[in-house]
Amino acid sequence: MVPAFSTSCLGLIDQWKKLISPQGLHELDVAAEFQNLSGDVVTRTAFGSSYEEGKRIFELQKEQAKLVLEAYGNIYIPGFRYNII
């Protein structure tokens, strides 16, 4: 897995280098960048492709997670509304 980590990290560093201004400064939200990095590492190690190729799959997984959370709020448990203490 080390080569996959290395390839993904080097790609991210190259992207960040392109964003740096001539003054050597650039503000960046690393949370989104690290989420993409972890997705890239997972797709490289598990499927042998890059995050960009599997991006649609990750978008569908996020959508599915939202739907699961919405459905969780609509679960009916008989007797749950009665407070038995």
N, C-alpha and C positions, 0 to 999 in steps of 0.2 A: 504494500500500500504506500510505501514511502515515495516511489516514483510518481504516483498519482497526486499525493500531497504536494510534492515539489513542483510538478507541472502546473497545478492549480495556483499555488502561491506565486510562482514566477509570472504567470499570466496576470494575476491581480496586481503585482508590483509594476509590471509593464503598463497596465491601464492607469495606475496611479501616477506614474512618471509622466504620462501624456497630459495629465490634468494640471500639473504644476505650472504656475505662471513664471514669466521671466524673473520675477523677484524671488522666486523660490517658495511661494506661499499658495496654499489652496485649502479651503475648509471642506470637509467631507463627512457625511454621515456614515460611520463605519458599521453601524448595526445592519443596514441593508447590504453593505458590501460583504460582511462576514456571513450573512445568511446565504447570499449567492455563492460565496466560497465553499461553504459546507455542502450546498446542493451540488456544486461542481465536483467536489471530492467524492460524494456519494455516487453520482452518476458515473464518474470515471472508474471507481473501484468496482461497483456492482454491475454496470452495463457496458463499460468500455467506450463511453461517449462523453461529450462535454455537457455542461449545464445548459448551454444555449440550445442544444439538440433536444434535451429533455424538459425544457422550460414549460411547455404546455402541460406535461404530466404534473409538475409541481403546482402549477396554477389550479389544476383540477383537484389536487389533494387539499389545497387551501380552501377551495370552495366546498369540498366535501366536509372538511372539519367544521366550517361555519354551519352547514346544514345539520350536522350531528349535534352541535350545541343548541341549535334552535329546536330540534326534535326532542332533546333532553328536557327542555322546559315544558313540553307538552305530554309527558308521560303520566298516565293515569294509574294511580295505585289505590285500589279500593280501601276505604277506611282511613286514608291518609289525612283527610281534612279534620278528623276527630282527634282532639288532643287528649290522649289517655296518659295521665301521669298519676 
